[in-house]
Amino acid sequence: MGKLTTHVLDTMSGFPGAEIKVELFRLNGEQCEKVKTVTTNADGRTDGPILEGAAFKAGKYQLVFHVADYFTQKGVTLDDVPFLDDVVIRFGLNDEQAHYHVPLLVSPYSFSTYRGS
């Protein structure tokens, strides 16, 4: 069975992005259905897969990482309207037997992602 996992690295500090709210949405045309909300643990990972088993279906998805809240809690001074508030990553799942890992490397002014393993 396939699964979807993620983790967050705070590239400003070099530490895992702990206690970041992450939302997963399934996209179908113009419709966006919330599937799950999780929070990263002390290692910047979720405690288990975000999506797995019968719920893991091929399609277009979106992860939303609430990073401005995280940086504010860390004492970082952000503008009234943060440059990065929520980081949105849209991606496709095709192989329902595969492990998809979508990491986020983030600072208050930049982010990067890739298909991890």
Helices and strands as residue ranges (DSSP letters): E 3-5, E 8-10, E 15-16, E 21-28, E 31-39, E 51-52, G 53-55, E 59-66, H 67-73, E 86-93, E 99-101, E 104-107, E 110-113
